[in-house]
Amino acid sequence: MGAITLYQLEGCPYCERVADRLDELDVDYESNWVESLHSERDEVKRVSGQRQVPVIVDEDAGVTMAESERIVDFLDASYA
């Protein structure tokens, strides 16, 4: 199963929600910790077009997605 990258920020409850769901579903993923300053989140901007976290990139599904609720719904639909 695939190469999922989770872009997240330390202490971000929305990011933790997504990470917890990935763990509950036993989905392997790579965490990519981002800078706390929006202006320094260049990698997130590059992959998703915006600087908000959490963002997941699911290479197998060809999906890049932001917003924890949408991400959790996607994970449930794809991996539950």
Secondary structure, DSSP 8 states (H G I E B T S, - for coil): ---EEEEE-TT-HHHHHHHHHHHHTT---EEEE--SSGGG-HHHHHHHSS--S-EEEETTTTEEEESHHHHHHHHHHHH-
